[in-house]
């Protein structure tokens, strides 16, 4: 009887061991499947990450190309703006100035003597310019004396104009109607506007 009991116990222990082995094996299989699933996910993530890196490299290259293109366009725009600004300037040529003495019945005679000077005559031609809009323009002339002071009818804003943010005095001004064609202009500065004696020297 004891032998039977002993064999039965051994069989029971063996069964318990086999069952535990079965459970362990089952868990191992489950863990293996989970592990394989993780490996598959990691592999997928690696592939996606690689694709994203390649896409990022491509986007970076394209961005740099666009940056260079924008820089080139900015340079071209700057050059064109400068050219347009330069072309928009109303230029003059054939600028001449001469001292005038009035003789007899208002006859104009050239003079180079300060004491005989009655007027200063300034003539010039406004160049043709098809770029700037046609219309009314104000022409300003500045005549500097030998001491660099500007001949003017008076002081203050009334005899000044703004140029590049700076207020400048003018000697003469004239309103014209500019129609984009070359235009001859004549202006006179009259001695009667000043009570000071005319300074000798180069104007």
Buried (B, 14 or more C-beta within 10 A) or exposed (E): EEEEEEEEEEEEEEEEEEEEEEEEEEEEEEEEEEEEEEEEEEEEEEEEEEEEEEEEEEEEEEEEEEEEEEEEEEEEEEEEEEEEEEEEEBEBEEEEBEBBBBEEEEEBEEBEEBEBBBBBBBBBBBBEBEEBEEEEBEBBBBBEBEEEEBBBBEEEEEBBBEEEEEEEBBBBEEEEEBEBEEBEBEBEBEBEEEEEEBEEEEB
